[in-house]
Amino acid sequence: MNPIELTNRQKQIIELVKKHEPITSEHIAEQLNMTRAALRPDLTILTMSGFLEARPKVGYLYSGQSVNNMISDFIKNLKVENIKSSPVIVSEDTTVYDAIVTLFLEDVGTIYIHSGGLLTGVASRKDFLKIALGKTDIHKVPVGIIMTRMPNIAYVKDDDSAYDAAAKIILHEVDSVPVVEQVCAENGKTGYKITGKVSKTNITRLFFDLCNDKLGGL
Amino acid sequence: MNPIELTNRQKQIIELVKKHEPITSEHIAEQLNMTRAALRPDLTILTMSGFLEARPKVGYLYSGQSVNNMISDFIKNLKVENIKSSPVIVSEDTTVYDAIVTLFLEDVGTIYIHSGGLLTGVASRKDFLKIALGKTDIHKVPVGIIMTRMPNIAYVKDDDSAYDAAAKIILHEVDSVPVVEQVCAENGKTGYKITGKVSKTNITRLFFDLCNDKLGGL
């Protein structure tokens, strides 16, 4: 991780806060001959990146270290196996209609598709909505025809971090990634067994739990 | 926030690490007459909750404070206005079909619906998929008929925290919350102007950015 590059003014602000903490933004602005409005972007950056701490009705304090680094370490230590949820899986020959019904019954955003117990595809609400609007007979066409197929699927493993999962979701622009375990298929080829799912919901819930002390129970 | 309740064994482990840091899990297990496997859940809890720090190939260190608290403070200080994205808005008389087309063109999961510039409803991919499967003529029916209507909509304001947004998304089981600003409507009633959106994608991206030092740019 690269350290944040601070501007000279930002360094000045840190020095002021170090010396006079707690100090209000009015006082900082006064000392630097600036308006509070002009100062605000720098204060936001310094607070967000953890150099300063903002306490309502008190002022700014120097926090002495980058909270960012600590959070980053923490998130990178969280394992996928600790945050994954159950996957919803259907076989390739399931009709699109039945797959959509399963999607609703299980109330999930993405369905994983297997053949012979191994991951072969993924279909999301977005894929299904597109199909439902078209001329495809969703009662006849199997989900295997319309799914996104391996190897074009981003996945994670139990040992990957929550960060890895979030990164794949963001970079591949998907709603979830399957959690898989590499296995040897009967034909001697390598395949992936689906053991779980990490979705944007899991990440949002994790973010929520981080503030509610629920992670002790992991 | 309640402090985490530690078991006696967990307290023993902390004492051991304090005294002998850095100490490997083998050594901790040895001292406590336990197997490493039996020890693992406690080490996970202590690492996750921030009491201990695990350094690969070095061992466990005592971190002296709960990282959880720092993360929690940090997240609660992040403002909605700093993480929100642009909302996609259509009027109540837009047909369901056109609303779905907009959903695809803008590549979003939820559309907000206004009447006279004020938030009146929300419709998601899930809502649209349900309608598309039914007998409704989506080319004729306006989105106003099928949307979730105020006051049954969870929303946030610029001043709320990223945590508030994540909490509403999780507790109301929605994909996103509109960011609104309270205004006085012409008829003298209170209404809400839509100024943004916080979705599970925003939260997942924030989680991702937290590890990539991108928050300095907020």
Boltz contact constraints between the chains, C-beta under 6 A:
constraints:
  - contact:
      token1: [A, 1]
      token2: [B, 213]
      max_distance: 6.0
  - contact:
      token1: [A, 4]
      token2: [B, 216]
      max_distance: 6.0
  - contact:
      token1: [A, 45]
      token2: [B, 216]
      max_distance: 6.0
  - contact:
      token1: [A, 48]
      token2: [B, 215]
      max_distance: 6.0
  - contact:
      token1: [A, 48]
      token2: [B, 218]
      max_distance: 6.0
  - contact:
      token1: [A, 49]
      token2: [B, 216]
      max_distance: 6.0
  - contact:
      token1: [A, 67]
      token2: [B, 70]
      max_distance: 6.0
  - contact:
      token1: [A, 67]
      token2: [B, 74]
      max_distance: 6.0
  - contact:
      token1: [A, 70]
      token2: [B, 67]
      max_distance: 6.0
  - contact:
      token1: [A, 70]
      token2: [B, 70]
      max_distance: 6.0
  - contact:
      token1: [A, 71]
      token2: [B, 71]
      max_distance: 6.0
  - contact:
      token1: [A, 71]
      token2: [B, 210]
      max_distance: 6.0
  - contact:
      token1: [A, 72]
      token2: [B, 211]
      max_distance: 6.0
  - contact:
      token1: [A, 74]
      token2: [B, 67]
      max_distance: 6.0
  - contact:
      token1: [A, 75]
      token2: [B, 211]
      max_distance: 6.0
  - contact:
      token1: [A, 125]
      token2: [B, 125]
      max_distance: 6.0
  - contact:
      token1: [A, 125]
      token2: [B, 129]
      max_distance: 6.0
  - contact:
      token1: [A, 128]
      token2: [B, 129]
      max_distance: 6.0
  - contact:
      token1: [A, 129]
      token2: [B, 125]
      max_distance: 6.0
  - contact:
      token1: [A, 129]
      token2: [B, 128]
      max_distance: 6.0
  - contact:
      token1: [A, 129]
      token2: [B, 129]
      max_distance: 6.0
  - contact:
      token1: [A, 132]
      token2: [B, 132]
      max_distance: 6.0
  - contact:
      token1: [A, 132]
      token2: [B, 133]
      max_distance: 6.0
  - contact:
      token1: [A, 133]
      token2: [B, 132]
      max_distance: 6.0
  - contact:
      token1: [A, 163]
      token2: [B, 211]
      max_distance: 6.0
  - contact:
      token1: [A, 166]
      token2: [B, 204]
      max_distance: 6.0
  - contact:
      token1: [A, 166]
      token2: [B, 207]
      max_distance: 6.0
  - contact:
      token1: [A, 166]
      token2: [B, 208]
      max_distance: 6.0
  - contact:
      token1: [A, 167]
      token2: [B, 208]
      max_distance: 6.0
  - contact:
      token1: [A, 169]
      token2: [B, 204]
      max_distance: 6.0
  - contact:
      token1: [A, 170]
      token2: [B, 205]
      max_distance: 6.0
  - contact:
      token1: [A, 170]
      token2: [B, 208]
      max_distance: 6.0
  - contact:
      token1: [A, 200]
      token2: [B, 200]
      max_distance: 6.0
  - contact:
      token1: [A, 200]
      token2: [B, 204]
      max_distance: 6.0
  - contact:
      token1: [A, 203]
      token2: [B, 204]
      max_distance: 6.0
  - contact:
      token1: [A, 203]
      token2: [B, 207]
      max_distance: 6.0
  - contact:
      token1: [A, 204]
      token2: [B, 166]
      max_distance: 6.0
  - contact:
      token1: [A, 204]
      token2: [B, 169]
      max_distance: 6.0
  - contact:
      token1: [A, 204]
      token2: [B, 200]
      max_distance: 6.0
  - contact:
      token1: [A, 204]
      token2: [B, 203]
      max_distance: 6.0
  - contact:
      token1: [A, 205]
      token2: [B, 170]
      max_distance: 6.0
  - contact:
      token1: [A, 207]
      token2: [B, 166]
      max_distance: 6.0
  - contact:
      token1: [A, 207]
      token2: [B, 203]
      max_distance: 6.0
  - contact:
      token1: [A, 207]
      token2: [B, 207]
      max_distance: 6.0
  - contact:
      token1: [A, 208]
      token2: [B, 166]
      max_distance: 6.0
  - contact:
      token1: [A, 208]
      token2: [B, 167]
      max_distance: 6.0
  - contact:
      token1: [A, 208]
      token2: [B, 170]
      max_distance: 6.0
  - contact:
      token1: [A, 210]
      token2: [B, 71]
      max_distance: 6.0
  - contact:
      token1: [A, 211]
      token2: [B, 72]
      max_distance: 6.0
  - contact:
      token1: [A, 211]
      token2: [B, 75]
      max_distance: 6.0
  - contact:
      token1: [A, 211]
      token2: [B, 163]
      max_distance: 6.0
  - contact:
      token1: [A, 213]
      token2: [B, 1]
      max_distance: 6.0
  - contact:
      token1: [A, 213]
      token2: [B, 2]
      max_distance: 6.0
  - contact:
      token1: [A, 215]
      token2: [B, 48]
      max_distance: 6.0
  - contact:
      token1: [A, 216]
      token2: [B, 4]
      max_distance: 6.0
  - contact:
      token1: [A, 216]
      token2: [B, 45]
      max_distance: 6.0
  - contact:
      token1: [A, 216]
      token2: [B, 49]
      max_distance: 6.0
  - contact:
      token1: [A, 218]
      token2: [B, 48]
      max_distance: 6.0
